[in-house]
């Protein structure tokens, strides 16, 4: 193990980081060893990673000292923050700044930072059609990550800006088909006829492995990724085939979506409006073939769905 370069992974027990941890462990003859960073090394998920051969260490994005110690001796660091834990852009910004400082202090050679576009370049906060969120954002969990890119640029640590997209795993958490009063399945998305770029969360980590394996080829560069670009109707057709019964696609207006009173409804509604109005550049920048070159195991939607059909099957 001593001749292997260590990749330290934040979010190691989550979907993105876990995908990277498993990608390293799946390549025992590869150039890397993996250090899984978690806030609780005694958790079942952390112990499972240790059983698979990962080094597991405790650190948090709120404790810069613990993070620096966890990064010490690592060649690369994967940084991901979870907006949905705090629901606060300011917290996410502080966490990213802490990670950038810790990576700099530890002398890390390569950071891969999981980030997103600034939606305000498409829908500025001055646009009266959408609510301003957290005082200065259109979609806080996008915009704060885009702002945080500067922390890594300014740190001087060679960084790859890995721009992710909608996780298909969201279809297991409320975005999937539901059964209408008439008994038919309906997929309701505020996407109109636009294409929604999607990816399996596991594949984000696997693609990050490809970025690290490429050496410094992607240092300083933005890499935008996706597994497939599909319209709402195409998603519905895939669900119909997997579930064995018709699924109707029902596009929903963004104002109507925001009016439903759903948790984080304004945030999600603004996000889907950005997906629609920024479709050309957002989808256009996410080259599926280029993503697959970094991650040969990249799943398309139907492949992912075949493995998760029970999780998306409504009552």
C-alpha positions in Angstrom: 0.0 0.0 0.0 2.9 2.3 0.7 3.6 3.0 -3.0 -0.1 3.9 -3.7 -1.3 7.5 -3.8 -4.0 8.2 -1.2 -7.3 9.7 -2.3 -9.1 11.2 0.7 -12.9 11.3 0.2 -15.4 13.5 1.9 -19.0 12.2 1.9 -17.6 8.7 1.8 -20.7 7.1 3.3 -23.0 9.1 0.9 -23.8 8.4 -2.8 -21.2 10.5 -4.5 -18.2 9.9 -2.2 -19.2 6.3 -1.7 -19.1 5.8 -5.5 -15.5 7.1 -5.5 -14.5 4.9 -2.5 -15.9 1.8 -4.2 -14.2 2.7 -7.5 -10.8 2.8 -5.7 -11.5 -0.5 -3.9 -12.7 -2.1 -7.1 -9.3 -1.5 -8.6 -6.9 -3.1 -6.2 -4.1 -3.2 -8.7 -4.7 0.5 -9.5 -2.5 3.5 -8.4 -4.6 4.6 -5.5 -5.5 3.7 -1.9 -8.6 5.3 -0.4 -9.1 7.2 2.9 -12.8 7.4 3.7 -13.6 10.5 5.8 -16.7 10.4 7.9 -18.0 12.2 11.0 -18.7 8.8 12.6 -16.3 5.9 12.0 -18.5 3.6 14.1 -21.5 3.9 11.8 -22.6 0.9 9.9 -21.8 2.4 6.5 -18.3 3.4 7.7 -17.6 0.0 9.2 -18.7 -1.6 5.9 -16.2 0.5 4.0 -13.5 -0.5 6.5 -14.4 -4.1 5.9 -13.9 -3.6 2.2 -10.4 -2.3 2.8 -10.8 1.5 3.1 -8.9 3.5 5.7 -11.6 5.2 7.7 -10.9 8.4 9.6 -13.1 10.9 11.4 -13.3 14.5 10.4 -16.0 17.1 9.7 -16.3 20.2 7.5 -17.0 22.2 10.6 -13.6 21.4 12.2 -10.7 22.6 10.0 -8.1 21.0 12.2 -9.7 17.5 11.9 -10.0 18.0 8.1 -6.4 19.1 7.7 -5.3 16.0 9.7 -7.5 13.8 7.5 -5.9 15.3 4.3 -2.3 15.0 5.6 -0.3 12.7 3.3 -3.1 12.5 0.7 -2.3 13.0 -3.0 -5.9 13.8 -3.9 -9.0 15.0 -2.1 -12.6 14.7 -3.2 -14.7 17.5 -1.7 -18.5 17.4 -1.7 -20.8 19.4 0.5 -24.4 18.6 1.3 -26.7 21.7 1.1 -29.7 19.7 2.2 -28.3 19.0 5.7 -28.4 22.7 6.7 -30.5 24.2 3.9 -28.2 27.2 4.1 -26.0 28.6 1.3 -23.9 30.4 3.9 -23.2 27.1 5.7 -22.2 25.4 2.5 -19.9 28.3 1.6 -18.2 28.1 4.9 -17.7 24.4 4.5 -16.2 24.7 1.1 -13.9 27.5 2.3 -12.8 25.2 5.2 -12.0 22.3 2.8 -10.0 24.6 0.5 -7.9 25.9 3.3 -7.3 22.4 4.7 -6.3 21.1 1.3 -3.8 23.9 0.9 -2.4 23.5 4.4 -2.0 19.7 3.9 -0.2 20.1 0.6 -2.7 18.2 -1.4 -1.7 17.8 -5.1 -5.1 17.5 -6.6 -8.7 18.4 -5.5 -11.8 17.3 -7.3 -14.6 19.7 -6.1 -18.2 18.7 -6.7 -19.9 21.8 -8.0 -22.6 23.3 -10.2 -23.4 26.3 -12.3 -24.5 29.7 -11.1 -28.1 29.8 -12.1 -28.2 33.6 -11.8 -26.4 33.8 -15.2 -29.6 32.5 -16.7 -32.3 33.7 -14.2 -30.9 36.7 -12.3 -32.3 37.6 -8.9 -33.8 40.7 -10.5 -36.1 38.5 -12.6 -39.6 39.1 -11.1 -40.8 35.7 -12.3 -38.9 33.8 -9.6 -38.6 34.3 -5.8 -35.3 35.5 -4.5 -34.0 32.9 -2.0 -31.8 33.4 1.0 -31.5 37.1 0.1 -29.3 36.8 -3.0 -29.8 33.4 -4.8 -32.0 32.0 -7.5 -31.1 28.3 -6.7 -29.0 28.4 -3.5 -27.7 24.9 -3.7 -26.4 25.6 -7.2 -25.3 29.2 -6.8 -23.4 28.8 -3.5 -21.3 26.0 -5.0 -20.5 28.2 -8.0 -19.4 31.0 -5.6 -17.3 28.5 -3.7 -15.3 27.7 -6.8 -13.3 30.8 -6.0 -12.1 29.4 -2.7 -10.3 26.5 -4.6 -9.0 28.8 -7.3 -7.6 31.2 -4.8 -6.0 28.4 -2.7 -3.6 27.6 -5.5 -4.3 23.9 -5.1 -4.8 22.2 -8.5 -8.5 21.7 -8.7 -10.9 20.0 -11.1 -14.4 21.5 -11.0 -16.7 18.5 -11.5 -20.1 19.9 -12.4 -22.8 17.3 -11.6 -26.5 17.3 -12.4 -29.9 15.8 -11.4 -29.4 12.5 -9.6 -31.7 9.7 -10.9 -31.8 8.6 -7.3 -34.2 11.4 -6.7 -36.8 9.3 -8.5 -36.7 7.0 -5.4 -37.3 10.0 -3.1 -40.5 11.5 -4.4 -39.9 12.5 -8.0 -40.9 9.2 -9.5 -44.3 8.2 -10.9 -47.3 8.3 -8.7 -50.8 6.8 -9.1 -53.6 9.1 -10.0 -57.2 8.9 -8.8 -58.0 7.0 -12.0 -55.4 4.4 -11.2 -53.0 5.4 -14.0 -49.4 6.1 -13.3 -48.3 9.7 -13.9 -44.8 11.2 -14.0 -45.2 14.9 -13.1 -42.1 17.1 -13.8 -41.9 20.8 -14.3 -39.8 20.3 -17.5 -42.1 21.1 -20.4 -40.6 19.5 -23.5 -37.0 20.3 -22.4 -34.4 17.6 -21.8 -33.3 16.8 -18.2 -29.7 15.8 -17.8 -29.4 13.1 -15.3 -26.9 10.7 -13.8 -26.7 7.9 -11.2 -25.1 9.4 -8.0 -22.8 6.4 -7.8 -21.4 7.4 -11.3 -20.4 10.8 -10.1 -17.8 9.2 -7.8 -16.8 6.7 -10.4 -16.2 9.6 -12.8 -14.2 11.4 -10.2 -11.9 8.3 -10.1 -11.3 8.7 -13.8 -10.4 12.4 -13.3 -7.8 11.4 -10.6 -6.5 8.6 -12.7 -5.8 11.0 -15.6 -3.2 12.7 -13.5 -3.0 16.4 -13.9 -4.8 16.4 -17.3 -8.0 18.0 -15.7 -6.3 20.1 -13.1 -7.7 23.6 -13.3 -10.4 22.5 -15.7 -14.2 22.3 -15.5 -15.6 18.8 -16.3 -19.4 18.7 -16.7 -21.0 15.2 -16.6 -24.2 13.3 -17.2 -25.3 9.8 -17.9 -28.1 10.7 -20.4 -30.3 13.6 -21.5 -34.0 12.7 -21.7 -37.3 14.6 -22.0 -40.1 14.0 -19.6 -41.9 11.9 -22.1 -38.8 9.7 -22.6 -38.4 9.3 -18.8 -42.1 8.3 -18.7 -41.6 5.7 -21.5 -38.6 4.2 -19.6 -40.7 4.0 -16.4 -43.6 2.4 -18.3 -41.3 -0.3 -19.8 -39.7 -1.0 -16.4 -42.9 -1.0 -14.4 -44.9 -2.9 -17.0 -47.8 -0.5 -17.3 -48.4 2.9 -19.0 -46.9 6.0 -17.4 -48.3 9.4 -18.5 -46.0 12.4 -18.6 -47.6 15.5 -17.1 -45.6 18.6 -17.4 -46.2 21.2 -14.7 -45.8 24.9 -14.8 -43.1 26.3 -12.5 -45.4 28.7 -10.8 -47.9 25.9 -10.1 -45.1 23.7 -8.8 -43.9 26.4 -6.4 -47.5 26.9 -5.2 -47.9 23.3 -4.1 -46.4 23.9 -0.7 -43.8 21.1 -1.0 -40.7 21.1 1.2 -38.1 23.4 -0.5 -40.7 24.0 -3.2 -39.3 27.4 -4.2 -35.8 26.0 -4.4 -36.8 23.0 -6.5 -39.2 25.0 -8.6 -36.5 27.6 -9.4 -34.1 24.7 -10.2 -36.4 23.2 -12.7 -37.0 26.6 -14.3 -33.3 26.9 -14.7 -33.0 23.5 -16.2 -35.6 24.5 -18.8 -34.5 28.0 -19.6 -30.8 27.1 -19.5 -31.2 23.8 -21.3 -29.0 24.6 -24.3 -25.9 25.4 -22.3 -26.5 23.1 -19.4 -27.2 20.0 -21.5 -24.7 21.0 -24.2 -21.8 21.2 -21.8 -22.5 17.7 -20.5 -21.0 15.3 -23.1 -22.1 11.8 -22.3 -19.4 10.2 -24.4 -16.7 12.3 -22.6 -18.2 11.2 -19.2 -18.1 7.6 -20.3 -14.5 8.0 -21.4 -13.7 8.9 -17.7 -16.1 6.3 -16.4 -16.5 3.2 -18.7 -19.1 1.8 -16.3 -21.4 4.8 -16.8 -25.0 3.8 -16.6 -27.8 5.1 -18.9 -31.2 5.7 -17.4 -32.8 2.4 -18.3 -29.8 0.5 -17.0 -30.0 2.4 -13.7 -33.8 1.9 -13.5 -33.5 -1.8 -14.0 -31.5 -2.0 -10.8 -33.9 0.3 -8.9 -37.3 -0.6 -10.2 -38.6 -1.7 -6.8 -37.5 1.5 -5.2 -39.5 3.6 -7.7 -42.6 1.4 -7.9 -45.6 3.3 -6.5 -48.3 1.6 -4.5 
